């Protein structure tokens, strides 16, 4: 590692520590990360120091009691292959994602019981995950054997992580039988786990936007599941017109001014109307014809939302559906199990479907900074193996177990219907059995599966993006939605200049 690279990682770690200690704010932290050339996906950055949609997962004793238990053949293999590593301790650090919480519940009684390998899982806020990982690779310490990596960190940490597929092939005696690399969706692998064609980790978590709607209202008013953007808007207006007197609105939103959730809302409709955030020249393109159409579309939706939608982030948006005051939405699939929860007023009334087909999908070749325009906004992560671990082989056994077909499928059920990163998870009898009305339902999995494979949208990937998506863009969007900026053109013009200036150091041409 060069001295310059050593200094860069020190700057990253020091900045992460300062943010964790609240000596600097989020905006300054993201600015420093941009200067250091390390990205946060805006999805991840939006949850710094907070919770993601559907956060606060708790696995009930009842769910654990109803769990099918581990695959006996896998446990037998783990016991045999893990014997030489008994007594070893491996360490893993992550934010509180559903799969990590599930692993923390299962690891002692399953993986450690079979192998004798102890696993210490540190669950900390995302900025601390970055700090710990940076310090560890900077000094090549091997303090942590495994890392949770946000998709936008892949480029930064790629030199410090093993290629898991290459490691699997190089260690046949430690290769889990039936691991099946083809069981991970190619769009998912390409979107969150690769850098310059090299695999940096194994897909681990995948929040993604789908369509969710009130079937009772659809039946009452003779509506069909929308397949186009025009049909989606027509349904919104039909529900609004028919139900407004009873306090039910056509849709709902996560439209809080200045908050990343508003940027998420915007990209869904921008991409859904054929636009992109940047063009092939890496210049801001939100103000072109498709971009203006997308923004005006979102404005029209906002007029058919509960008034609170302009102050809500994802939590308020999800709660508005749970409380029964919204007819449909395109948003995070992680919301859906909560709609069947014990405190919900719409238990059994919500259905999930694939999002409406965009008016046009702008090819990624016509977008910039690796952006993939599509209506299914996603924010994924990987589980990755450190090159500096002194317990690599033991950690590798844990990594295969944690991302195995069996654990992923069970994790989907125990984790409240979240993170089906394997194709087999969608067809697994256990997830299909959970596709019934009730807490932790997987009734929404068919919609998630199709959206991952066919409609997954990804934001641009460059260091200044997180600051842009958490500050500049939602501030100006908020002004437009609240009437301070009069037209969509004026709103996009206010973003264009600063956005291009912030993107200039990272422009490829």
Residue pairs with C-beta under 8 A, 6 or more apart in sequence:
1 9
1 138
1 140
6 138
8 36
8 37
9 134
9 135
9 137
9 138
10 138
11 32
11 35
11 36
12 32
12 33
12 36
12 38
12 130
12 131
12 134
13 131
13 134
13 135
13 138
15 24
15 29
15 32
15 33
15 36
16 29
16 127
16 128
16 130
16 131
16 134
17 131
18 24
18 29
19 25
19 26
19 28
19 29
19 48
19 49
19 127
20 125
20 127
20 128
20 131
24 32
26 45
26 48
26 49
26 470
27 467
27 470
27 471
29 48
29 127
30 40
30 45
30 466
30 467
30 470
30 471
31 467
33 39
33 40
33 463
33 466
33 467
34 463
34 464
34 466
34 467
34 502
35 463
36 463
37 156
37 463
38 130
38 153
38 156
38 463
39 152
39 153
39 155
39 156
39 461
39 462
39 463
39 465
39 466
40 48
40 130
40 150
40 152
40 153
40 466
41 150
41 151
41 152
41 379
41 459
41 461
41 465
41 466
42 260
42 263
42 264
42 379
42 459
42 465
42 466
42 468
42 469
42 470
43 150
43 207
43 260
43 264
43 378
43 379
43 459
44 126
44 150
44 151
44 152
44 379
44 381
44 466
45 260
45 466
45 469
45 470
46 259
46 260
46 261
46 263
46 264
46 469
46 470
47 55
47 95
47 126
48 125
48 126
48 127
49 125
49 126
49 127
51 96
51 315
52 97
52 207
52 314
52 334
53 207
53 314
53 315
53 318
53 331
53 332
53 334
53 335
54 318
54 332
54 334
54 335
54 337
54 338
54 416
54 418
55 96
57 96
57 98
57 101
57 415
57 416
57 418
59 101
59 102
59 105
59 414
59 415
59 416
60 439
63 413
63 414
63 440
64 105
64 414
67 410
67 413
67 414
68 410
68 430
70 106
70 110
70 406
70 407
71 404
71 406
73 177
74 176
74 401
74 404
74 406
75 110
75 114
77 176
77 177
78 111
78 114
78 115
78 397
78 401
79 114
79 115
81 115
81 173
81 174
81 397
82 114
82 115
82 116
82 117
82 394
82 397
83 115
83 116
85 115
85 116
85 117
85 391
85 393
85 394
85 397
86 115
86 116
86 117
87 116
87 117
87 118
88 116
88 117
88 118
88 391
88 394
89 117
89 118
89 119
89 120
89 391
90 117
90 118
90 119
90 120
90 145
90 146
90 389
90 391
90 394
90 395
90 398
91 119
91 120
91 121
91 122
91 143
91 144
91 145
91 146
92 119
92 120
92 121
92 122
92 144
92 145
92 146
92 147
92 148
92 395
92 398
93 121
93 122
93 123
93 124
93 128
93 129
93 132
93 133
93 144
93 147
93 148
94 100
94 121
94 122
94 123
94 124
94 129
94 147
94 148
95 123
95 124
95 125
95 126
95 129
95 148
96 123
97 148
97 204
97 205
97 381
97 419
98 205
98 334
98 411
98 415
98 416
98 418
98 419
99 204
99 205
99 402
99 408
99 411
99 415
99 418
99 419
99 421
100 121
100 123
100 148
101 123
101 415
102 407
102 410
102 411
102 414
102 415
103 121
103 402
103 407
103 411
104 121
104 123
105 414
106 407
106 410
106 414
107 119
107 121
107 398
108 119
110 401
111 117
111 119
111 397
111 398
111 401
111 402
112 118
112 119
115 394
115 397
117 394
117 397
117 398
119 398
122 132
124 132
126 150
129 147
129 148
130 153
132 143
132 144
133 144
133 147
133 149
133 153
133 157
135 141
135 143
136 142
136 143
136 144
136 386
136 388
137 157
137 160
137 386
137 388
140 387
140 388
141 388
142 386
142 388
142 389
142 390
142 391
144 386
144 389
145 385
145 386
145 389
145 391
145 392
145 394
145 395
145 398
146 383
146 384
146 385
146 386
146 389
146 395
146 398
146 399
147 157
147 161
147 201
147 383
147 384
147 386
148 204
148 381
148 382
148 383
148 384
149 157
149 161
149 200
149 201
149 381
149 382
149 383
149 384
150 381
151 191
151 192
151 193
151 379
151 380
151 381
151 382
151 458
151 461
152 461
152 465
152 466
154 192
154 193
154 194
154 195
154 200
154 201
154 382
155 195
155 461
157 200
157 384
158 195
158 196
158 198
158 200
160 386
160 387
160 388
161 200
161 201
161 384
161 385
161 386
161 387
162 384
162 385
162 386
162 387
162 392
163 198
163 199
163 200
164 199
164 201
164 202
164 384
164 385
164 399
165 181
165 199
166 199
167 385
167 396
168 175
168 179
168 181
168 400
169 175
171 393
171 396
174 393
174 396
174 397
175 400
176 397
176 400
176 401
176 404
178 405
179 400
179 404
180 405
180 424
183 405
183 422
183 423
183 424
184 193
184 202
184 203
184 421
184 422
184 423
185 203
185 421
185 423
185 452
185 453
187 452
187 453
187 454
187 456
188 203
188 206
188 380
188 421
188 452
188 456
189 199
189 203
191 372
191 378
191 380
191 456
191 458
192 203
192 206
192 378
192 380
192 381
192 382
193 199
193 200
193 201
193 202
193 203
193 382
194 200
200 382
200 384
201 382
201 383
201 384
201 385
202 382
202 383
202 384
202 399
202 403
203 380
203 382
203 403
203 421
204 380
204 381
204 382
204 383
204 402
204 403
204 419
204 421
205 380
205 381
205 418
205 419
205 421
206 378
206 380
206 419
206 420
206 421
206 452
207 332
207 333
207 334
207 378
207 379
207 380
207 418
207 419
208 332
208 333
208 376
208 377
208 378
208 379
208 448
208 451
208 452
208 456
209 264
209 268
209 330
209 331
209 332
209 333
209 355
209 375
209 376
209 377
209 378
209 451
209 457
210 330
210 331
210 333
210 336
210 352
210 353
210 354
210 355
210 376
210 444
210 447
210 448
210 451
211 225
211 226
211 232
211 328
211 329
211 330
211 352
211 353
211 354
211 355
211 356
211 447
212 321
212 328
212 329
212 330
212 331
212 333
212 335
212 336
212 339
212 350
212 351
212 352
212 353
212 444
213 225
213 235
213 327
213 328
213 329
213 350
213 351
213 353
214 239
214 326
214 327
214 328
214 346
214 349
214 350
214 351
215 349
215 350
215 351
216 349
217 223
217 239
217 243
217 248
217 327
218 224
218 225
218 235
220 242
221 238
221 239
221 242
223 235
223 238
223 239
224 231
225 353
226 232
226 234
226 235
226 356
227 356
227 357
228 356
228 357
228 359
229 272
229 273
229 297
229 356
229 357
229 358
229 359
231 356
232 328
232 330
232 356
233 297
233 300
233 301
235 250
235 327
235 328
236 250
236 251
236 301
236 304
236 327
236 328
237 250
237 304
238 250
239 248
239 249
239 250
239 251
239 304
239 327
239 328
240 249
240 250
240 304
240 327
243 249
243 250
243 327
247 325
248 324
248 325
248 326
248 327
249 304
249 305
249 306
249 325
249 326
249 327
250 301
250 304
250 305
250 326
250 327
250 328
251 301
251 304
251 305
251 326
251 327
251 328
251 329
252 305
252 306
252 309
252 312
252 317
252 320
252 321
252 325
252 326
252 329
253 265
253 301
253 302
253 305
253 309
253 310
253 312
253 317
253 329
254 261
254 262
254 264
254 265
254 309
254 312
254 313
254 314
254 316
254 317
254 331
255 261
255 262
255 265
255 302
255 305
255 309
255 310
255 311
255 312
255 478
255 481
256 262
256 310
256 311
256 312
256 313
256 316
256 474
256 478
257 310
257 474
257 475
257 477
257 478
257 479
257 481
257 482
258 471
258 474
258 475
258 478
259 313
259 470
259 474
260 313
260 469
260 470
260 474
261 312
261 313
261 314
261 317
261 474
262 473
262 474
262 477
262 478
262 481
263 469
263 470
263 473
263 474
263 477
264 314
264 377
265 298
266 294
266 295
266 298
266 473
266 474
266 477
267 277
267 377
267 457
267 459
268 330
268 331
268 355
268 375
268 377
268 457
269 294
269 295
269 297
269 298
269 301
270 276
270 277
270 286
270 290
270 291
270 294
270 295
270 298
270 373
271 294
271 358
271 361
271 362
271 373
271 374
271 375
271 377
271 457
272 294
272 297
272 330
272 355
272 356
272 358
272 359
272 375
273 290
273 291
273 293
273 294
273 297
273 358
273 359
273 360
274 290
274 293
274 294
274 358
274 359
274 360
274 361
274 362
275 285
275 286
275 288
275 290
275 291
275 293
275 294
275 362
275 373
276 285
276 290
276 291
276 362
276 366
276 367
276 368
276 371
276 373
277 284
277 285
277 286
277 367
277 368
277 371
277 459
277 460
278 284
278 285
278 367
278 368
278 369
278 371
278 460
278 503
279 285
279 288
279 366
279 367
279 368
280 365
280 366
280 367
280 368
281 368
281 507
281 509
282 368
282 369
282 503
282 506
282 507
282 508
282 509
283 368
283 500
283 503
284 495
284 496
284 499
284 500
284 503
285 291
285 367
285 368
286 294
286 295
286 492
286 495
286 496
286 499
287 489
287 492
287 493
287 495
287 496
290 359
290 360
290 362
291 492
292 488
292 489
292 492
293 359
295 477
295 480
295 488
295 491
295 492
296 488
298 481
299 480
299 481
299 488
302 309
302 310
302 481
305 326
306 320
306 325
306 326
308 316
308 320
309 316
309 317
309 320
310 478
310 481
310 482
312 320
314 331
314 332
314 335
317 329
317 331
317 335
318 331
318 332
318 335
318 338
320 326
321 329
321 335
321 339
321 346
321 350
322 338
322 339
322 341
322 343
322 344
322 345
322 346
323 345
324 345
324 346
330 355
330 356
330 375
333 352
333 444
333 447
333 448
333 451
334 416
334 417
334 418
336 350
336 352
336 417
336 441
336 443
336 444
337 416
337 417
337 418
337 439
337 440
337 441
337 442
337 444
338 344
338 416
339 346
339 347
339 349
339 350
340 347
340 348
340 350
340 437
340 438
340 439
340 441
340 443
341 347
341 439
342 439
347 437
348 437
351 443
352 443
352 444
352 446
352 447
352 448
353 447
354 447
354 450
354 451
354 454
354 455
355 375
355 376
355 451
355 455
356 375
358 374
358 375
361 373
361 374
362 373
363 373
364 370
364 371
364 372
364 373
367 373
367 460
368 460
368 503
369 460
369 461
369 462
369 465
369 503
369 506
370 458
370 460
370 461
370 462
371 458
371 459
371 460
371 461
372 456
372 457
372 458
373 457
374 455
374 456
374 457
375 455
375 457
376 451
376 452
376 455
376 456
376 457
377 457
377 459
378 452
378 456
378 457
378 458
380 421
383 399
383 402
383 403
385 392
385 395
385 396
385 399
386 392
386 395
389 395
401 407
403 421
403 422
405 422
405 424
405 425
405 428
408 419
408 420
408 421
408 422
408 424
408 425
409 422
409 424
409 425
409 428
409 430
409 431
410 430
411 419
412 418
412 419
412 420
412 425
412 428
412 430
412 431
412 434
412 442
412 445
413 430
413 431
413 434
413 440
413 442
414 440
415 440
416 439
416 440
417 434
417 440
417 441
417 442
417 444
417 445
420 426
420 431
420 442
420 445
420 448
420 449
423 449
425 431
425 445
426 445
426 446
426 448
426 449
431 442
431 445
432 442
434 440
434 441
434 442
435 441
435 442
435 443
435 445
436 443
437 443
459 465
459 469
462 503
462 506
463 506
464 502
464 503
464 505
464 506
467 502
468 499
468 502
468 503
472 495
472 498
472 499
472 502
473 495
473 499
476 485
476 491
476 494
476 495
477 491
479 485
479 491
479 494
480 488
480 490
480 491
485 491
485 494
